[in-house]
């Protein structure tokens, strides 16, 4: 499924008197979402500023940088200087350690107890503001309402709780309370939330970094790989259904299959292997611009 690109080729849903407006949705996929940076760089190189951005999970985190006004090169440099450096990661995680032994052991130290909002505040760049109102581009964050069994799209209020809610992978991070609701990873309900942008721009781009299990068909996956692989298969089934019902104008799949959801220390490798998506996006945009000009 990798190195895949689909251009819907449909007539733009909205027209303007000059060049077409662009909106982009960045999907969830853990460390594989570092490939989103290339999409931002390609848009920068073309001089395109989206009129709206949506994101789910890691896509919300990367998308928040673009919405805050950061360029793709800035995001790449910051990523490689932080999570791309094992020593820097260790130092930042050490700074998040419990202050006392009692606080560390209360209730037992269990997988899934990590507070993602604290982690994001330690790792994200200073350019990311505290509130949606301080962003430069309208931004929609997808999260999953655990008990409501539905997607929640957040676009106002405090930004960091929304990002944490969107990226709260079950069994790894604590769920996040938004208002009176309990939220978990947005990718569970909507891995690539491009449909929330349809009608807001002439050309809507969706970027899928969910990936899929990869191998020779005979290797037995371990328990962790099979758990995450099953999640990938379910999310890809949901994406396939959405694409049949209402496709984005451009749908991209960077080459990220071989990377695992927590391979953040392989940031440089992810960027190297997925760089081809920049040219894929530029070619797809050329085609959509031609469609727009004829409409």
N, C-alpha and C positions, 0 to 999 in steps of 0.2 A: 504493500500500500504506500510505501514511501516514495519520495521523489515524485509525488502525484500532484497534479494541478488540474483544476476544473474551472473553466470560464463559462458562466451560465449563458452568455450571449443574448440574454433577453433585453428588450428595450428598457432603458432606464426608467425608474419609477417616478422620477421627478426631474424637471428640466430647469435649466438656467440659461441666461442669455449669453454667457461666456463659456468658460471651461466647466466640465462636470465636477460636482462636489463629491468628496470621498469620505467614507466612514469605514472603520476597521474594527473587527472583533478578534481579540486574542484569546485562544483557547487554553484549557487546563492540560497539564501533563507533567507536573513536577519539574525536575531539572531540564527536561527536554524543552521546556518553554524558553530557555535561554536563546533558542533559535529565533524567537520573536524579534530579537534585536535587529536581525538582518532586514526584516520587513520595515522596521522604523528607519533604518539606514537607507533603504531603497527609496522610501517616500521622501526622506531628506534630500537625497541626491536629485530627485525629480522636482524638488521645490513644492511638494504637496503637503499641505497641513490639513489633516482630517477635520471635518466639521463636528464629528462625534466619535467616541471610542467606547467599546464595551469590552469587558474582560471577565474571565472565570478562572479562579484559582491562581496559578502562576501567571496566567494571562492578565489577571487584574493587577497583579503586582508590577509586571513589566509595563502594562498599559498606563499605570498611574504615573510612571516616569515621563512617558510621552505627553500625557494629559497635563503634567506639571510644567511642560515646556522644555524638557530635556531632549537633546538630539540623540540619535542612535549611537553615535561615536562616544558621547559622554556616558551613556548607559553601559556600553561595552567596556569602556575603560574602568568604570567604577566596579562593574561585576568582576572583571579579572583581578582588580586590586583588592577585592574583599573575598568573596566566596571562591575565587580562583586561587587563593593563597591559603594553604592549610594552616600556617601559623596564625594568620589573621583570623581565620574562622575559630581556631582554638581559643585565641585571646578573647574574642567577642563572646563566645559561649561561656568561657570562664567568668566573664563579668556578669553573666546572668545566673550564676550559681546561687543557691539559697543562702541567705545571710547567716542563718543559724542551723545547727543540726536538727533542732526540733522542727523547724519549718520544712526541712528536707524530708523528714521521716513521717510527718503527720499524714496519716492515711496510707502510708507506704509509698515508695517511689515506683510508679508504674508507667509502663508504656502508654501513651495517650494522654499523659498529664502535662505535656509541654504547653506553655502559654505562648501561642504564636504571635499575639500582639506585641509582647515584650521582645520576642526575637526579631520581628520586623522593625521595631523602633531601634534596635541595636544595629541592624544590618542595612537598612535602606538609607539612601543618600539624603542629605539635609534639604535638597530641593523638593522632596515630597512633603506637601503641607499637611496640616492636621485636619482640614475640613474640605469638603467637596467644593465649597464656594470659593476657595482660593486657587482652584485649578484653572488653567488657561483654556482647556477644551472640555466641553460637556462629556461626562464620564458615567457609564453605567456598570455596576458591579453585580455579578450574579452569585447568589448564595442559595443554599438549600435549607428550607425550613424543616427541621427534623420531625417534629410532631405534626406540623401542618401538611406534611407530605406534598410540598409544592416548592417551586422556585420563588425566591424573593429577589427583585431587582432593586438595588440601593443606589441612589444618585444624589442624596442630600445628607447633611449631617457630618458626623465625624468620619474621617477617611480610614484611619488605622483599624478601628473595629470592623469596618466593612471589608477591608482587605484580609484581615485575619479570618473573618467568617468565611469568605470566599475560598480561602486556601486551607481550611482546617480539615486536613485529610484524616478520616476516621482511623483510630488505633494509633495514630502518630501525635495528633494535637488535640487539645481540649476543644470541645464545642464552644461557640461564642454566643453570648446573649446580645441580641439586637432588640431593643425595646423589651417586650415581654416574650419574645420568641427565642428558641434555641436553634442556632445555625451550624451547619457543617458544610464541607466542601461544595462549592457551586457546580463543579464538574459532574457531580452525581446526577443532577437533574438536567444540566445544560452545559456540555463540555465546550461548545463554541457558540456563544450567544449572539450570533449575527442577526437573527430575526428581529431583535430589539432595535436594530438600526435601519431596517427596511422602511422606506418612506421618509427617512430623515436625510438621505443623500442620493445622488444620482447613481453612484457605484458603491456597492457594499462588498467589502473584502472579509472573508473568514479565514482564520489560520488555525489548523488542527495539528496539535502536537501530542495528542493522546498516544499515538504509536500503537503497536500491536506486538504480541509475542513473536519472537523471531528465533529460528533454529532449523535444524535439518529434518525435523519431524519425528525423530527417534529419541532425542535426549529428554529424560524425565526432569521436569522442572522441580526445584525445591519448593518448600511450603510458601515462602515469601514471594518467590517469582510467580507461583501459580495463583496466589491471592491477588497480586497486582495485575497479572495477566488476565484474570477473569474480569476484573474491573475494566480493563482496556477493551475487552471484547463487548461487554455490555454497553459501554459508552460509544463504541464504533457502530453498534447496531442502532442506537438512538440517532447518531449523526446521519447515518445512511437514510433513515426514515425522514429526517428533516430535509435532507437534500432532495429527496423525491417529491416532497410536498411543497416546499418553497425554498429553492436554492438561493444562495448568495450569488452575486454577479461573478465574483472571483473566489475560488476556494483553494487554498494552498495546504500542502502537506510537506513540510521540510523533512530531510533525511535524518530522522532521530530515533529510528526503531531500536538500534542496538544499545541505547542508553537507558538506564533505569531511572525510576522516579526520583531517587535521592542522590543521583550522580552529580551533585553540584560542584564537587571538587574537579570534575572533568569539564568545567565551563569552557576552557580553551578548545578542547577537542570537539565539543558540541558546536561551537561557533565555526570551527574549521570545516567540519563535515557538512554543515547545513548552509554554507555560504551560497550555494547554487540557487537558493530560493530567491535571492535578490533579482537575478536575471529572469527567473520564472515570473515573478511579480511584474517586472517591467514589460515583458512580452504580453502578459495578460492585460495589463493596463492599456497598452497600445491597441489591442483588439477592442477593448471596451470603449476607448476614446473614438475609434472609428464608428462603432455602433451608435454612440451618442451623437456624433456629427451628422450621421445619416437620418437620425430620427426627426 
